[in-house]
């Protein structure tokens, strides 16, 4: 089995609906049957009951859960998760309001396999403004 780590942090101001959609997008990845997604979730300080409900619903799919009693910031939370990483050959990063396209991991892994000299990649993103329902593509700079 090939395991993929996904590092994600959440805190009190995150939208529970978006966190659930982000988690669902991880679990809906189109991957070969010998691949698994391991979610590493850091909870940065106390969160409200709505976020707790989402975390509880996905608890059996979260590989590692780290809670901080106080809000320490994104970098500190991610560093805690990094120290917990296991034997995963690939580590992905997402925000708690990000949605991953169903082929994200498959495409990125293929890129790494085809480019063994590359250690880290970024991608284009599509931003969505919920109030206006407008989207825009933010292109990743390429050399």
CORWO-V609569 format. One line per field, one symbol per residue. ss: DSSP state (H for helix, E for strand, L for the rest). A space follows every 50 residues. Layout:
# CORWO-V609569
ss = ???
This chain:
# CORWO-V609569
ss = LEEEEEEEEELLLLLHHHHHHHHHHHHLLLLLLLEEEEEEEEEELLLLHH HHHHHHHLHHHEEEEEEELLLLLHHHHHHHHHHHLLLLLEEEEEELLLLL LLLHHHHHHHHHHHLLLLLLLLLLEEEEELLLLEEEEELLLLL
